[in-house]
Amino acid sequence: MTEKVAVVGGGIAGVGAAWSLHRAGYEVELFEKGPALGGNAKTFRWTVGDGHADSPLLVVAWPQMYYHNYESLLDELGVGIETLPISYFVQTPDGHFCQDGQTAVQQRFAPEFRRWRKLVAFVTKVNDVFLPKNKHDSMYHFSYFNPMNLIPLYWLARLFGISSAFWDTIFVPIHCASFITTSMRSVPAVILPLLESIVPLEEPTQMGTWEGAPRQVFDRMTAPFADKVHTDHEITSVKRRNGHFVIGDAQGRTYEADRVVFACDATSVLNAIESPSWLQRLLFGNAQYVDDVDPTFARFVVHSDTSIFPEKHRERILSDFNTYSEIDEVGALECTFVISAQNPSIKDKGVPMLVTFNSKKAIGKVQKRIELPHPTHTMSLRNLLIMSMMRFLQGKDGMHYCGTFTTPEGGHDLSFMSGLVAAHEIGAPYPFSQDNPSAVADFNQMQRIMLKSGTRRLL
């Protein structure tokens, strides 16, 4: 008899787990509380004249040098990849910064940029002591014994003579788009070399993006079991009965499964489980998300109102920059993703495509206002400890877990990989060719992070 697995959560982790399990011959039921799959990798349909254009909304690009398994997935699905230049514009009351080395703001902070480079070199040397020498092209390889895991980057930067003004004016406005938060003082120092390799503070970079919109990825992954995909199904109860699970949703519908994979936020897991154990209450009850500590990115406006940009730099921002951050006189930050800038598939549509968070201005030409609870997991010592303890719950009593609270940070590849590991623990084989040693090494390391009893190494 074919084993039946219920997957709760339709982001890249849950869809990745369901996709891998279905390929392996398992019967899969996938549940998503929202109207569409995608999680943070949402696709938005813009009104463009008499027609429309699809674009990503929150997850817009990725660092190709690290996303080995996600790019293997896109190759498997036949989804093309394009290169997207990434650059940042920061407007402050004292001027602007735009990574070109010429602005007054950058010149004012020149001594601190030199100290920043020394800080990056120092953390890199410390990390080198604890990391295998051939593991530096990976986001997954780290040591629990590295003291940089415990030292907040902000405080280490202060020890290197870097001011809080530099942190608030340069570091936060640039990296808030990656972390989906402005509250980053608890970010551990260990991540600094990785951040600088992905988004260096002093110069633009390049990333990969989809040929088209991310919706196609989820559509192609779930096409073979589309009749088992249930959107608008918020799972509210998961009960163990007579050796299997009875799963109920907010509308009173029930389903049965032999195993459950939770790929949703920790609060929803805790609320759904019948009689959670002390360890489940401890871990799921203390997982921290960015909207728990910082409401900046909890809601946003999708629009085409270019008047939010300073007139002097407006055309340049619209054509050359992907993220515009504005700091007001009291230090509050407004952030706008310039979706249409430089993106090959939508830049010529003729309509500015903007997503503004924490708006302080009246915005016109609005296409939609969206609230996004739990946009991502925060990278903090608390969550790293929760992640390390999750291995004691994985697979226990037929329940498995994947998604952001089982990973070091909520990146798209990390979440996808967590879904593959959960599926592999149930019995699904690794879904890609083993000819890509970087992808295989990442998968093996993700198993070490998530599972208690070692790993079933592929190579």
N, C-alpha and C positions, 0 to 999 in steps of 0.2 A: 504494500500500500504506500502511495506517495506521501511523504511527510509534508504537512501544510504549515507555512510560516506566514505570520501576520507582521507587516512592517508598518510602524506608526511614525509618520513624518515623510513628507514628499520633497525635501530638499535633496541636495546632491548626495548626502550620506545615505538617506533612506532609499532613494532611487538606485544608488549604486549597489546597496545590499540586495534590493529586490532584483535588479538586473542580473547580478552575479548568481543569485540563487536560482532564478528561473532558467538561466543557461545551464545550470547543473542538474536540472530536472525536478526541482522542488516546485510545489504548488504555492504560489505567492498571492497574497492579498495585500495591497498597498493602500494606506489610508492617509489622507491629507485634509486638515481642517479648513484650509482656504479653498478658493475657487479654482486654483491652478497649481500645478507642480512648479518647483523651482527654488523655494526657500529664498535665500538672499540673492540668488542668481535670477532675478525676475526679468521678464521681458515686458516692455511697455509699448503699447500701440499708440503712436502719435497721430493726431489729425493733421494732415498735410493737404491743404486745399480741399479738393473733392475726394482725395484718397487717404492713404495712411502709410506709415513707415514704422517698422519694428526696431527697437533698440534695447540693449541692456540698460539696467537702471541703477543698480548698486554694485554688483560685481561686473566690472567693465573690461578688465584686462588681468593678466597674470604674468609673473616672472618665468619665462620659458626655461631658464637654466635650472629651475628647481621642480617644475611641474611634470615630472617624468611619467607618472601614471595617468594623470589627467590628459596629457597629450596622446598617450597610448590609446585612451578611450576615444578621443576625437578621431584618431586614425582608424580605429575599429569601426566607428560609426560613419565614416566618410564625411566628417565635418571639417571644412577648411579652416586654416589659421592664417591670420594676417598680422603684420607687425604694426604696432601702434606707438608713435612717439608719446612720451609722458613728460609733462612739464607742469610746474606749479607757479602760481602768481599769488603773492600775499600783499594785501593793502593794509597799512597801518596808519595811525594818525600822523606819524612822522615821515611817511613816504612808503615806497613799495620795494618788495624783494621778488626777484624772478629768476634766480639761478644763472644769471649771466655775468656775474662778477663786477658789474658796472654801477649798480644802484648805490645810493648813499647809505641805505640800510645795510647792505652787504659790506661796504667799506667801513662803516661804523663798527661792525662786529668782526672785522678781519682778524684781530688778535684771538678772538674766541673761536673762530673757524680753525685757526692753527692749533689751538688747544684741543678742539674737537678731533682733529686728525690724529693727535697724539693719543687721545682717549681711545679711538678706534683701534690704533695699533696696539695699545696696552691690552685691551680686552681680547683682541685676536690672539696675542701671545699667550694669555692665560688659557683661552679656549684650546689652543693648540696642544697644551700639556695634557688635556683630558680627552681630546678627540683623536681617533685614528687618522693618520696623515692622508689617507685617500678618501675621506668622507666629507670633504668640504663643499661638494656640489649638492648637498642635501639639507633640507630643513628638518630632517628627522633625527639626525645623529647628534646626541648630546649625552653628557654624563650627569648622573644624579649627584656626583661628588664634586662637581665644579662649583667653587664658591660664588662665581658670577650668577648662579641661579638664585642666590639669596640676597644679593646686593641690588637695590633699586638703581636703575640707570641714572635717574635724576640726581640722586645724592652722590653717586660716583662722579658725575659731571661737575657737580659743585666742588668736589675735592680737587678736580683738575682746573679750577678757576673759571668755570663756565657759569655765567650768571643765569638767574631765573628769567631775566629779560630775554636772553638768547633762547632759552627753552620755550618760552611763551610766544616769542615772535617768529622763530625759525622752525624749531623742531615740531612743536604741536601743530601749527597750521599745515605743515607738509605731511606729517604722518597721521593726522586725524582722519584723512580719507581712507587710509589703510586699516586703521584700528577701529574706525567708526565710533570714535569717542575723542573727547579732548582731555579726559582724565587719564593721564599716562604716567603719573609719578611713581606708580608701583610696578611699572614694566621692569623686569629683571635685566641687568646689564648684559647677561649672556647673549641676548638677542641682537646687540648692537652691530656686530660685523655682518650679520644677515641683513639687517635693515639697510646698511650702507651699500651692500651689494645689489639690493633690489631698488631702493630709492635713495641715492646719494643726495645729501643736502645741497651740495654746491653745483650740481650739474643735472641737466635732464637725462632721462634714460629711455629705454624702449621695452615694451612688453608685447605679449601676444594677445590677440583677441579673435573672436569668431568671425568667419565669413558669414554674416547674417546675425541673427539674434540667438541668445542662449536657449530659447524655447525649443529649438530644433533638437538640441541634445536630449532633453527630457522626453520629447515626443518619440525620438528614434529608440531610446533605451526602453521605453515602456510599450512600444508598438506590439511586440509579440504577446503581451499579456494585458492589452488595453482594457479588456472587459473586467479585469481584476483590479483596476485602478479606481479608487473611490475618493473624489474630491468633495468638499463640503461635508466631510465626515470628521467631526471632532471626537476623538476617542476619550471617553470619560471614565471607563472602568475596564480593568483587566483582572479577571478572576480565574483561579485554578479550580477546576471541577473534574473529578473522575479521570485524572491523568491528562487532561487537555485544558486549553484556555477558552473561556467565554469572554468575548470582547464586546463592549457596548459603547454606542456613541451618544451624542447629545440629543439625538432625535428618537432614541429608544430602540434603534436597530441593533441586532446582535449577530455576531459571527463566531465561528469556532476555528481554533488553530492548535497545532501541536507545539509550536514555539512562537515567541514574540521577539521582534527586534524593535527596540525603542530608538528612534532617530529624531526625536523632538526635544524641546527644551526640558531641563531637569525638573522644573516645577510641574509641568504637565505629566511627567513620569510619576512623580511622587503622588500627585492627586489621583492618578488612575489606578495605581497598584492597590490591591486589597491587602490590608494589614501589612504595611511595609515593615521591614526589619529595622533594627536600630541603626545599622550601617547604611541602609537605603535612606533613612530619614536624615542621617548625618551628612551624607554626601549630596543628595539631591536638594536637601533643604538649605545648603550653604553655597551651592554653585552661584557665581556672581556674573551677571550680564551687564553690558554697558549702560543700559537704561536704568539699572538699579542704582548707579552712582552718578550718572551724567545724562540728562535728558536731551542734550544737544541734537542727537541723531534719532530720537524716538519718533519724530514726525517730520514730514517734508512736503514741499510743494513742487509739482511737476508743471513746468510752464515754459513760455517763450519770451518773457519780458526782459529784454537786454538793458533796460534802464537801471537795473540793480548794479551794473558795473560803472566805475568812474568813466565819465565821457572821454577823458584824455586818453585812456588805454582801452576803450571798449572794443574797437575793431581788432586790436592785437589779441586781446583775451579771447575773443570769439574764434579766432583763426588758429592761435598758436598754443593755447593752454587748456589742459584737461581739468584742472581744479583751481578755483578762485576762492581764497579765504580772506575775509575782511575782519579786522580787529578794531573794535570801537574804543572810545576814550576810556571806558571802564574795564576794558579787557575782554568783553564778551566776543565770541567768535561766531561768525556766520560763514557757512561753507556752501559752495555751489559746484556741482559736477557739470562741466560743460560737455555734455554727452556728444554733441555734434562736432566738436572740434577734432579734426584730424582722423576721425574714424572713417575708414574707407567706404563702408557700406551705407553711411547715412550723411556724410558731410556735404554732399551735393543736393540734398533734398530742399534746400532753400529756407528751412525753418530752424531757428535756434532751438536746440533741445537742452533744457536746463533743469537741474534738480537742486533745489535750495533747501538746506537744513538750517534750523534755528533762525529763520528770517526775522530781521529787525525792521524791514521796510514793507510798505504796501506793495503787493505784487499783482500785476495784471496778467492777462493772457494765460490764465491758469487752465491746465488740462485736467489736473486731479490733485487733491490733497490726500496724503496717505499717512496713516499711523503704522509704525512698525515696531511692535513689542519684541523685545529680546533680539535685536538685530545681530548681535554676535557676542561671543564669550570674551571676557577680559583676560588678558595675559597677566596674571598676578600670582603671587606665591600661594595664595589660598587655592586658586584653581589648579595650579600645578600639583599641589598636594592631593586635591580631589581626583585629578587625572591619575596620579600614581596609585591611588587606593581603589580605583574602579576595577582593577584586575581581579579583586576579591569578589566582585559581583558578576563578572562576565560569565554567562552560561549557567549561572546558579538557578536551579528550579526552572530551567527552560527559557530564561529571559536573557537577552543580549542587548548591548547598548553601543551606539555609535553616534557620531555627530560632534558638535563643538566641545561639549563638556568632557569628552573622552580624549581630546587632543591637546597639545600644548597651546595652540591658538587657532582661532576659527577660520583658517584659510580654506579656499575651495579644494585644493588638492589634499590637504590634511583631512577634511571632512569626507571627501570621496574615498580616500584610503581607509578611513575608519569603517566605512560601510563594507569595503572589500574584506577587511579583517574579520568583522562580525560574521559575514557570510562564510568565510573560510573556516571559522571556528565551528560553524554548524556542519560544514562538510563540502562546501563549494570549492572547486579548485581555483587557483590563481588564474584570472581570465585572459592574461596576455602572454605573448611569447616571452620565454626566458632569455632571449638573445639580447635584451636591454639590461645590462648589469646594474645600471643606476636605478632603474625602476624596480628591479627585483630586490636590490639592497634596501630601498625605501620601504618596500612591502615587509621585508623581514624585520626591519627596525620598528615599524609600526606595530607588528605583532609583539615585539618585546615591550613596547610602551603599554599596550592594551591588555595583554594576557598574563595570567599568573604562572602557568605551568610551561614556561619556555616557549619555543616556537617550532613550527614545522617548517624548517628552512627549505627554501626552494633550490638554492645552490650552495 
